[in-house]
């Protein structure tokens, strides 16, 4: 089941993104589309760098104070995912990537992610293993 969902994601998302890029390109031209792709990549990298360093600093401060940095680690994963999405050309992935990088919307994403994880743990579909 998981493999099927993953496979469909890697097939459907690029096809939809490509279709949108082609249709928008027909309306505004190919050079503006290339410019938008480059601009969102640069802007995304800048935001990921800033947000990432901020979260790393918070993790270090938490560890120095003896606090487990669980919240910061989750935010770090969301920022990483946002950066990956922004490096992927396309409008849908860019929108989701920016949502992951904006602190307010990242908190909403974190809330739903934690709810999803708790549900998986209760169902017994999530396992933790120490090495």
SULGI-V185176 format. One line per field, one symbol per residue. phi: phi as a letter, one per 40 degrees, with the letter a starting at -180 (. if undefined). burial: + if it has 16 or more other ideal C-beta (glycine too) atoms within 10 Angstrom, else -. A space follows every 10 residues. Layout:
phi: ???
burial: ???
This chain:
phi: .ccccccccc bcdccccccc cccccccbhc cccccccccc cccccccccc cccccdcccc cccccgbccd cccccccccd ccccccccci ccccccdccc ccdccccccc dccccccccc cccgcbbbbc b
burial: ---------- ------+--- +--------- --+--++--+ ---+--++-- ++--+--++- -+------+- ++-+++-++- +++-++-+++ +-++-+++++ +----+--++ ---------- ---------- -
